[in-house]
């Protein structure tokens, strides 16, 4: 049996103001932060946790986030660095469906998509203030065409070009789940309705606990300060505390989703953790 390997796929960077990163605390001013995906090479298949953002979508719909992304930082380009192709991926796990975590799903047309049932529901009937977060619906073209039942709905952004037609296979889950031996999903709601964080157990190091957007950075965790992009701030804070507790329980190392300070020390593909 081969050991599980974890690759971090650099997906480029975006910019937001410090008062959004550290809600109501700041300091203000542009903060350029990383986006990345996590590829888990497991005996049961290839799993990707989140797929970053789509450069064209962000440039068109959220240009104020000033995207910088090379071809090597797209999902196809990042996979090529480790000798993989998009069609090789068996499972996509989305922590949630904000645009900077699902923009590369559209390349992974052979994969089964795993997500929280509440998240798949929320992205088609989100609240008005979540419109930009859920603006990229390319991960579910058929869903994007359906009318909304509340809020702004699942129409995507009016400036988007027509979506290519493909039918993703969804597998929705709820609660904490071990979806493959040593790959755990933990419920961490608040940032969105159905947010998941992921922990991977490895043979030769401490478990890796990926916070996703339940906690942007180590500084957010130290300050117990959430980002301004959230559905329920009280639940988001509870989820941050839960991540602390999980890290202690499993002696896991926390890997943050958008941390310009710690990201530089992470091993990026083609290097890996095992």
C-alpha positions, 0 to 999 in steps of 0.5 A: 500500500502506497503512502498518502501524499498531499500536494499544495497547488498554488492558484495565484493571488487576490487582493482585499482590504484589511478591514475585510480580512480582520472584520472591524479591526483592520488595519485597512489597506490592500492585502494580497493573499494566496489561493491554493488547492489541496491534492490528496493522492490516496490509495482510493483515488485522487482527491482535490480539496477546493479548486481556486478561482477562475481568472477571467471570472474575477477580472470581469466580475470582481476586478477590484480584487486584482487577480494575478494568476499564471497558466501554471497556477490554473488547475490544468497547469498546476496538475501538469507540474506533478504529471497529472491531468484534470481527467485523472481526478476522481473526487473534488471536495469543495469546502464551500462554493464561494468563487475563489474555491470552485473556479477550477471545478469546470476542468474536472469533468470526470470527477465526482463532486463532494460537498455539504448538502446545506452548501449545495442548497445555499448556493442556489438560494443565497442571501443578497449580501452573498451575491459576489461570493456565489457569483461563479456558478461554472461548477454547476451549469444546470443549477445556474439556470434554475430560478431562485427560491429566495435571495438573489438566487442561482443565476450567476453574474449577468456579465458571465459568458454562457457556461459550457454544458457538462453535468457534474456528479454531486455527492452531498454529505452532512456531519463529520465524515471520514470519506476515505481512510485518513481523509476527514471532513469536519463541519465548520459553518458560519462563513457559509451555511455548509462549510467543511474543513478537511484533515488528512492523516499521513504516515510520516508527519502530523495530520494536516488540518485545512481550515478553508475559509473558517479561518483565513490566517494564523493571525485571524486565529490568534486574534479570534477575528473572522473575515467580513465575508460570512453568513453567521458571525457567531457560528463562524467564531464557534467554528474557529474554536472548533478548529483549535480544539480539533488541532489539539485533539489530533495533534494536527497542524493547521493550514490556513486558506489565505495567509500571506505570512504562512503560505511562503513556508508551505511546500508547494507542488511538485513537492509534497507532504507524506 
